[in-house]
């Protein structure tokens, strides 16, 4: 299978960035972990694959439930982190939409904020279904669109700083994309043949140290990280200034950022 250009780009953005991710965005992405495992019916004795495990957050929670866990990711530094955080899991380098496992080998598959980084989301979901036995469950999370305040803030910062977005930013091909809404994500899972599909919005306020939160894009993580790399030094300085100015309205009495956000959680049963 030819790897989509969007996938190549996404993998390059995460290369060697596990430490920066753990400092910045890992706690944010950890929030839905328990709900994700509940939706996949992960419990003691179940065999589950955590696809795009990152530093092993969801894998560790699944191990805590007594499940047998296989955790995969495309990025070696993430796998090193996963080995530390989920030492009881089987760790492998692999990625959607090509998982090196036979059909029906798992009771459940979970993918926490992974479909956001896949060039062919339908093929990704189909592969999750392939490796799960009939009657098993698949559960995924994605970031929604329109964006909640936490995600919108970065765009506001970039615009206020006078940054210019490059015209060659990689995007999911229109014919492969889907609406990042409850209906859109549920439709993606249903089209893959999953039964009893459910999708809900999880909303919460993420609390973060401002310097830790800044460390993500400052180290190249996320779209703002890519945009920052493409800007002149003066614009990068202004981005930091606008980050401090616009972020001030989200600071609590202790100086921490408290950022409203949301995620979509969808799941279904393999027929």
C-alpha positions in Angstrom: 0.0 0.0 0.0 1.2 3.5 -0.9 1.5 5.7 2.2 -0.6 8.9 1.8 1.4 12.1 1.7 -0.6 13.4 4.7 0.5 10.4 6.7 4.1 10.9 5.8 3.8 14.5 6.9 2.1 13.6 10.2 4.8 11.0 11.1 7.5 13.5 10.4 5.8 16.0 12.8 6.0 13.6 15.7 9.5 12.3 15.1 11.6 12.6 18.2 9.0 14.7 20.0 7.8 12.3 22.8 9.4 14.3 25.6 7.9 17.6 24.4 4.5 15.9 24.0 4.6 14.4 27.5 5.3 17.9 28.9 2.6 19.7 26.9 -0.3 17.8 25.4 -0.2 14.4 27.0 -2.3 15.3 30.0 -4.9 16.9 27.7 -5.2 13.8 25.5 -5.4 11.6 28.6 -8.7 13.0 29.7 -11.0 10.7 27.7 -9.0 7.5 28.4 -11.3 5.9 30.9 -14.4 6.7 28.9 -12.7 5.3 25.8 -12.0 2.1 27.5 -15.6 1.9 28.9 -16.9 2.3 25.4 -14.7 -0.5 24.2 -15.8 -2.7 27.1 -12.2 -3.2 28.2 -12.0 -5.2 31.4 -10.1 -8.1 33.0 -9.3 -10.9 30.6 -10.0 -8.9 27.4 -7.3 -8.6 24.7 -7.1 -5.1 23.5 -5.0 -3.2 20.9 -4.2 0.5 21.6 -3.4 2.0 18.2 -1.4 5.2 18.2 -0.5 4.6 21.9 1.8 7.6 22.2 3.4 7.5 25.6 1.2 4.6 26.6 -1.5 6.5 28.6 -4.5 4.4 27.4 -2.5 1.2 27.4 -1.5 1.7 31.1 -5.2 2.3 32.0 -6.2 -0.8 30.2 -3.5 -2.8 32.1 -4.9 -1.4 35.3 -8.2 -3.0 34.4 -6.6 -6.4 34.1 -6.7 -6.5 30.2 -4.1 -8.0 28.0 -2.7 -5.1 26.0 -0.9 -4.7 22.7 0.2 -1.1 22.1 1.4 0.2 18.8 2.7 3.5 17.4 4.7 4.7 14.4 7.2 6.8 16.4 10.1 5.1 18.2 10.4 7.7 20.9 6.7 7.3 21.8 7.2 3.6 22.0 10.1 4.1 24.4 7.8 6.2 26.6 5.1 3.6 26.3 7.5 0.9 27.6 8.1 3.0 30.7 4.4 3.9 31.3 2.8 0.5 30.4 5.5 -2.1 31.2 3.0 -4.9 31.0 2.0 -4.3 27.4 3.3 -5.8 24.3 4.8 -2.9 22.4 5.2 -2.8 18.6 6.0 -0.3 15.9 2.9 -0.2 13.6 0.4 2.3 12.3 -2.9 2.6 10.5 -4.1 1.5 8.0 -1.7 -1.5 8.0 -1.6 -3.4 11.4 0.6 -6.5 11.4 -1.9 -8.7 13.2 -4.3 -11.4 11.9 -8.0 -10.8 11.6 -10.1 -11.1 14.7 -7.2 -11.4 17.2 -8.5 -8.8 19.7 -11.6 -8.3 21.8 -11.4 -4.6 21.4 -9.5 -1.8 19.6 -9.1 1.7 20.8 -7.5 4.7 19.0 -7.3 7.9 21.1 -7.0 11.0 18.9 -5.4 9.0 16.1 -7.9 9.4 13.3 -7.0 13.1 13.3 -3.6 12.1 12.0 -4.6 9.6 9.3 -4.8 10.5 5.6 -7.6 7.9 5.0 -9.8 7.8 8.0 -12.2 5.2 6.5 -9.3 2.8 5.8 -8.1 3.4 9.4 -11.5 2.5 10.9 -11.7 -0.5 8.6 -8.4 -1.8 9.8 -9.4 -1.4 13.5 -12.5 -3.5 12.7 -10.5 -6.1 10.8 -8.3 -7.0 13.9 -11.3 -7.3 16.3 -13.4 -10.5 16.6 -17.1 -10.5 15.8 -18.9 -9.1 18.8 -15.9 -7.2 19.9 -15.8 -3.4 20.1 -14.0 -0.5 18.5 -13.8 2.9 20.2 -12.1 6.1 18.9 -11.8 9.8 19.9 -11.1 12.8 17.7 -11.0 16.6 18.1 -14.3 18.2 16.9 -14.9 21.0 14.4 -16.0 23.7 14.9 -13.2 23.9 17.4 -13.7 24.5 21.1 -12.0 27.4 22.8 -8.7 25.6 23.7 -8.0 24.8 20.1 -9.3 28.1 18.7 -6.9 30.0 21.0 -3.9 28.9 19.0 -5.4 30.2 15.8 -6.3 33.5 17.5 -2.7 33.8 18.7 -1.3 33.2 15.2 -3.6 35.7 13.5 -3.0 38.4 16.1 0.7 38.0 15.7 0.4 38.6 11.9 1.6 35.1 10.9 1.2 34.0 7.3 0.0 30.4 6.7 1.9 28.6 3.9 -0.1 27.5 1.0 1.4 24.0 1.0 0.1 22.8 4.3 -0.9 19.1 4.0 -4.5 18.3 4.4 -6.7 15.2 4.2 -8.0 14.8 0.6 -11.5 16.1 0.3 -12.9 12.8 -0.9 -11.4 11.0 2.1 -12.4 13.5 4.8 -15.5 13.5 7.0 -17.3 16.0 9.1 -15.7 16.3 12.5 -19.1 16.2 14.3 -21.0 13.6 16.3 -23.0 12.7 13.1 -19.9 12.7 10.9 -17.8 10.4 13.2 -20.8 8.1 13.8 -21.3 7.9 10.1 -17.6 7.0 9.5 -17.9 4.0 12.0 -21.2 2.9 10.6 -19.9 2.9 7.0 -17.1 0.5 8.2 -19.8 -2.0 9.1 -19.9 -1.4 12.9 -23.2 -2.0 14.6 -24.8 -0.2 17.5 -22.7 2.9 16.8 -22.8 5.6 19.4 -21.1 9.0 19.5 -21.0 11.6 22.2 -19.2 14.9 23.0 -17.0 15.0 26.1 -16.5 18.5 27.5 -14.0 19.6 30.2 -11.7 22.3 31.2 -8.0 21.5 30.8 -5.7 23.0 33.4 -2.0 23.5 32.4 1.1 25.4 33.4 1.5 28.2 30.8 5.2 27.3 30.1 4.3 23.6 29.7 1.5 24.4 27.3 3.8 26.7 25.3 6.4 23.9 25.1 4.3 21.9 22.7 4.2 24.3 19.7 7.6 25.8 20.6 9.0 22.3 20.0 7.2 21.8 16.7 4.1 19.9 17.9 0.8 20.6 16.3 -0.2 22.9 13.5 1.0 26.0 15.3 4.3 24.3 15.8 4.6 23.8 12.0 3.4 27.4 11.4 5.9 28.8 13.9 8.8 27.0 12.1 7.8 28.7 8.9 7.8 32.3 10.3 10.6 34.8 10.6 12.1 35.3 14.0 10.2 38.6 14.6 6.9 36.9 14.0 7.8 34.0 16.3 8.5 36.6 19.0 5.1 38.2 18.4 3.4 34.8 18.7 4.9 34.4 22.1 3.7 37.9 23.1 0.2 37.2 21.8 0.2 33.8 23.6 0.8 35.7 26.9 -1.7 38.4 26.1 -4.6 36.3 24.8 -3.9 33.4 27.3 -4.3 35.8 30.2 -8.0 35.6 30.1 -7.9 31.9 30.8 -5.6 32.1 33.8 -6.8 31.3 37.3 -5.7 32.8 40.6 -2.7 30.5 40.7 -1.6 31.6 37.2 -2.5 28.3 35.6 -4.3 28.1 32.3 -7.9 26.7 32.5 -8.9 26.0 28.9 -12.4 24.8 27.9 -12.3 22.0 25.3 -14.1 19.0 24.0 -13.6 15.7 22.2 -15.9 13.3 20.2 -16.0 9.7 21.5 -17.5 7.1 19.2 -17.8 3.3 19.4 -19.5 0.3 17.8 -19.7 -3.5 17.8 -18.0 -5.6 15.1 -20.8 -7.5 13.3 
